[in-house]
Amino acid sequence: MTDSRQRARRLAENLEHDAAKYPEERAEILIEAARHWSDAGEPDRALRIYGDLIASEGDEDAQFATVEKISLLADLGRTDEAEAEITRLGRANVHPGPAELVGEFLEAQGRLEEALTWFNIACRDVMADDGELAEAKLFARPELRGRQRVRQALGLPPDDIDLHTEDQQAEMVELFERAAAPSQPNAGSFFVRTDVERAFAEGLVHGTAPTDASGYFRDVERGWRASSDEIGASRLCILPTTVDDLLKYANDHDRDPKDQQTRADHLMDRIREGALTLDWPPERNAPCWCGSGRKYKKCCGSPTNR
């Protein structure tokens, strides 16, 4: 057995042990373990893990396991089985994350019309009941970018969702470019965990629909991933921010605290003043940046948070 396969086997065994210790995170840990079993040259063991998760876990975790199973079956040349899993998943009420991953899988195979169907499934919640765009839900959504990308490849004219996605991307890139002074790293900021609820109440959070901390940090993580991809930055300098500090900055400078440019200027001023910042992304086994106390790989950096 090669060294790389031996390492993959050890990692898989350790992860299976962790899954037993942390039952509330069992699904995401075992998904990662299955990937390592595949890398170790034991795809059948990986498939058994995916099968167990599909049979035993809740809808979303089971769906993520199904997507991983589809990818592995395709890699093994077992295309009929992979197609059967796609068909089975398509009959369910698919969550946005798994639907997006199926869309990416089909897009990579050049099956653009099928990919668009799955990206549309992933994006179905962006339309409000009255038919208008639900703008608060359009922030940092990779499935929207995937949908836009496939529609362009198919030669379809941009619709309202495509145009709004372009605006969101342009705004995000502009904010990061403004924040990145020549002597400073690419940067971002987030509200500390104890201030998230108040930040929503004060109207200081832009573009995210959830008002709870877990939803907020999930969307911030996704936003940083999308932005770093867009501007080609592998690491960001991130600033933990309190509501009081942002409000004081806005008051001192006669600025609107709800304005995104105020937030960007506050970020860079505090960095220049030497405020404590964090590196993002942290190492997989390091504490998560969001302050949950969990490891990054089991929190904001988990596979289910892509």
Sequence and secondary structure as in RCSB ss.txt:
>XXXX:A:sequence
MTDSRQRARRLAENLEHDAAKYPEERAEILIEAARHWSDAGEPDRALRIYGDLIASEGDEDAQFATVEKISLLAD
LGRTDEAEAEITRLGRANVHPGPAELVGEFLEAQGRLEEALTWFNIACRDVMADDGELAEAKLFARPELRGRQRV
RQALGLPPDDIDLHTEDQQAEMVELFERAAAPSQPNAGSFFVRTDVERAFAEGLVHGTAPTDASGYFRDVERGWR
ASSDEIGASRLCILPTTVDDLLKYANDHDRDPKDQQTRADHLMDRIREGALTLDWPPERNAPCWCGSGRKYKKCC
GSPTNR
>XXXX:A:secstr
  HHHHHHHHHHHHHHHHHHH GGGHHHHHHHHHHHHHHTT HHHHHHHHHHHHHHS HHHHHHHHHHHHHHHHH
TT HHHHHHHHHHHHTS   HHHHHHHHHHHHHTT HHHHHHHHHHHTGGGB TTSSB GGG TT HHHHHHHHH
HHHTT    HHHHHHHHHHHHHHHHHHHH  TTS  EEEEE GGGHHHHHHTT   S    SHHHHHHHHHHHHH
HHHHHHT S EEEEEE HHHHHHHHHHTT  TTSHHHHHHHHHHHHHTT   EEES  TTSB TTSSSSBGGGTT
TSGGG 
